[in-house]
Amino acid sequence: MSAAPDSVLRQTYTLPDPSAPRVLEAKGITVELGGRRILDDVSFWIPKGEFLCLCGPNGAGKSTFLKTVLGLIEPTSGTIEILGKPPRKARRLVGYVPQRKTFDRDFPATALELVVANLRGLWPLHVKESERVVALEALRRVDGEKLVDKSIAGLSGGETQRVFLARALVNNPALVILDEPTAGVDVRGRAEFLDLLAEISASDELAAILVTHNLAAVARCAERVVYLEGRLVSWGLPGELLGKRALTALSSRIDDPHPDED
């Protein structure tokens, strides 16, 4: 695991207002798996309404950090709190859009059912009218209401992401996590989804973590950026971090035609 130059670490970046309400707070998160230290003493917080991009090279510990936030991994040391609760007690406060969709596209289900499944916490054999109303409102938030009765087998990559974003938002979470959501989406779908992310980033209520290699998404959506290389290297405003050679995952051109390819 490469270390960033000390000069990068010594720079002063613009951090959130420490008095602002904190949706997520990580304190000294260290994770060791298989005898290897993946995360080393990572600390930062996300205030209410802030859209944060989590960046770093492959193997930097981004996915491991997400798993600790979701309560899937217990840190070796340190704590994570979501509105003051540990991850396993705060799952209903977090919406999640995974990078890889594991559902069977041949499964005879609709977009509506996929959203309601998260609302109810189990797969619906029958959708109640009250559930349909709530799910439809979530789909409207992502401009996906026309997809409500469409089979998931017939969704394009961009449409699938809209439905999964609606699924993440249907419970009105305090925090939404988006794990490289534009990966595998065509150019048009990527641009449309980026518009949605820009709308979310403008919210004063919803906090978000976006993991991405898409520098256009960072430049357009991020209110702040955390850069990991196993440890916290930099944490500041996009303009303070983008383009720095020492931060390799943020030093490519913003108009990279293949921003999600490793």
DALIN-V694866 format. One record per residue. N is the residue number from 1. SS is DSSP state (H for helix, E for strand, - for the rest). D_LAST is the distance of its C-alpha to the last C-alpha in Angstrom with 2 decimals. Layout:
BEGIN
n: {N N}
ss: {SS SS}
d_last: {D_LAST D_LAST}
END
This chain:
BEGIN
n: {1 2 3 4 5 6 7 8 9 10 11 12 13 14 15 16 17 18 19 20 21 22 23 24 25 26 27 28 29 30 31 32 33 34 35 36 37 38 39 40 41 42 43 44 45 46 47 48 49 50 51 52 53 54 55 56 57 58 59 60 61 62 63 64 65 66 67 68 69 70 71 72 73 74 75 76 77 78 79 80 81 82 83 84 85 86 87 88 89 90 91 92 93 94 95 96 97 98 99 100 101 102 103 104 105 106 107 108 109 110 111 112 113 114 115 116 117 118 119 120 121 122 123 124 125 126 127 128 129 130 131 132 133 134 135 136 137 138 139 140 141 142 143 144 145 146 147 148 149 150 151 152 153 154 155 156 157 158 159 160 161 162 163 164 165 166 167 168 169 170 171 172 173 174 175 176 177 178 179 180 181 182 183 184 185 186 187 188 189 190 191 192 193 194 195 196 197 198 199 200 201 202 203 204 205 206 207 208 209 210 211 212 213 214 215 216 217 218 219 220 221 222 223 224 225 226 227 228 229 230 231 232 233 234 235 236 237 238 239 240 241 242 243 244 245 246 247 248 249 250 251 252 253 254 255 256 257 258 259 260 261 262}
ss: {- - - - - H H H H H - - - - - - - - - - - E E E E E E E E E E E E - - E E E E E E E E E E E E - - - E E E E E - - - - - - H H H H H H H H - - - - - - - E E E E E E - - E - H H H - H H H E E E E - - - - - - - - - - - - E H H H H H H H H H H - - - - - - - - H H H H H H H H H H H H H - - - H H H - - - E H H H - - H H H H H H H H H H H H H - - - - - E E E E E - - - - - - - H H H H H H H H H H H H H H H - - - - - E E E E E - - - H H H H H H H - - E E E E E - - - E E E E E - H H H H - - - - - - H H H - - - - - - - - - - - -}
d_last: {16.99 17.33 19.77 19.90 23.02 26.14 26.65 23.70 25.17 28.63 27.92 29.52 27.48 28.91 28.97 30.30 34.05 35.03 37.84 35.71 35.50 32.48 30.60 28.31 29.11 27.34 29.67 28.75 26.18 25.67 24.12 24.64 23.50 24.77 26.25 23.06 22.85 19.64 21.04 23.85 26.37 24.21 26.51 26.19 27.61 27.05 30.21 31.38 29.78 26.85 23.32 20.98 17.24 15.76 12.97 11.72 9.15 7.93 11.45 13.26 15.32 14.34 14.79 17.87 19.28 19.03 20.81 23.52 24.04 24.44 26.85 24.99 24.94 27.89 27.16 28.91 30.45 30.41 30.62 28.86 31.13 30.67 33.81 35.49 34.69 32.63 29.61 31.54 34.31 32.19 30.13 31.99 31.08 27.31 25.53 22.13 19.61 17.25 13.74 15.00 18.53 20.64 23.78 25.41 25.32 28.69 30.25 33.02 32.12 31.88 29.76 32.86 33.09 29.49 30.19 33.64 32.37 30.68 33.77 36.07 34.01 34.62 34.40 37.24 39.71 41.37 40.09 42.77 43.55 42.81 39.33 38.74 39.75 37.33 34.40 35.24 35.25 31.74 30.61 32.50 30.58 27.38 29.35 29.13 32.81 33.07 30.74 33.09 34.67 31.92 30.76 27.26 27.00 27.43 24.90 22.10 18.61 19.71 23.06 21.70 19.88 23.20 25.14 23.01 23.31 27.05 27.13 25.71 28.25 31.29 32.64 32.47 30.30 30.46 26.72 23.87 20.42 17.48 14.34 11.51 14.23 12.93 10.06 11.68 14.43 15.87 16.51 19.97 19.16 16.40 19.07 21.71 19.83 19.09 22.88 23.52 21.43 23.40 26.56 25.66 24.93 28.48 30.06 32.46 32.56 29.14 26.75 23.04 19.85 16.64 13.35 10.76 8.07 10.51 12.82 15.46 15.81 16.31 18.79 20.62 20.83 20.61 24.02 22.68 19.51 19.11 16.76 16.47 16.01 18.12 20.81 21.32 20.57 21.29 22.68 23.98 23.98 21.01 23.03 23.60 19.98 17.97 17.70 18.75 17.47 17.90 15.42 12.30 10.06 12.96 13.96 12.18 14.38 15.15 15.47 12.02 12.42 8.89 8.19 6.46 3.79 0.00}
END
